[in-house]
Amino acid sequence: MVENQWIASLKPYEGGDTWKSIRQFSLTLGSYLIILTAMVYVVSAGLPYWFALGLAIPASGFHVKLFIIMHDCGHNSYLASKRASAWIGRICGLLTFTPYYDW
């Protein structure tokens, strides 16, 4: 009885919210790429490496977030469309060096 209520209370969170997912993926990917570009610029401009290392801290956070998105896509819980989830999962898998289909 209690288990059925618990399962019913989680029902609204079962599927993905497409617009929130797209916004979250766009912001995460965009921020990650901007930080990586800034790191390359810092190193190529001859600035001290510790500037680039300082940027590596937020970059690693966005890298982990991309992995989490890939993981959610693997469970088909990120987007309503399985095909779109697979494509986003593949993109995140390439960026995190994790084979999406093996995961």
N, C-alpha and C positions, 0 to 999 in steps of 0.2 A: 504493500500500500504506500509506504513512505517512498520506496524506490520509484514507483510510478509518478508520484508528485515531483520528485527530484528530476526525473527525465523530462517530464512535461515542462518544468520551469526552465530547462536548458534548450528547449525546442527553438525559441527565437534566435539563438546564437549558432544554429546548426549550419546555415549557409553563409556565403560571403556577401558583403555589401559592395556591389560593383563600383560605384562612384568613390566610396571611401578607399577601396583597394587601389583603384587607378591613381587617385590623388596621392596615396601613401607611397606607392611604387615610384611615381614620377618624382616626388620630392626626395625620396631616398636615393634613387639613381642619379638624379641631377646633382644633388649635394655631393655624392660620392665622386662623380666625375669632375666636378668643379674643384674639389679638394685635391684629387690626383693631378689635375692640370696645374694647380698652384704649386704642388710639390715638384713637378717637373720643371716649372719655371724657376723656382727657387734654386734648384740644383744647376740648371743651365745658365742662370744669371751669375753664378759664381758666389752666391750668398752662402753663409755658413750652413753646414749640414744640419745643425741643430734646429734651424728654422723648419726644414723639411721634416725632421723628427717630431717637432711640435705639432705639425699638421697630421702626422701619422696617427695621433691619438684620436681625433674625431673621425679620421678616415677608417680606422679599425672599427669604430662603432657602427658606421654606415655599412661596412663590409659584413659585420655580424647581422645587421638588420636585413641585408640582401639574402643572407643564408636562411634567416628565419622565414622570409617571404617564400624562398624556394621550398622550404620544408612544408609550409602551409599549402603551397601549390601541389606538392606531392600527395597531400591528403585530400585534394580537391575541395578545400575549405576556404580558399582565398577569393575566388571568383565564382559566380554562378555557372559560367561556361567552362566545361572541362578542357575544351580546346584552347581557350584563352589562358587558362591556368597553366597548361602545358607549355605554351609559348613563353609566358613570363617565367616559369620555372626553368626553362632552357637558358634564357638570358641570364637569370641569376646564377645558374649553375656554371655558365661560362665565366662570369665575373668572380665567382668564389672558388673556381677550380675544383668543382665537385660535379661529377657526372650526374645529371638530373635523373636519368632512367635507372641508374644503378642505386640511387638513393631510395 
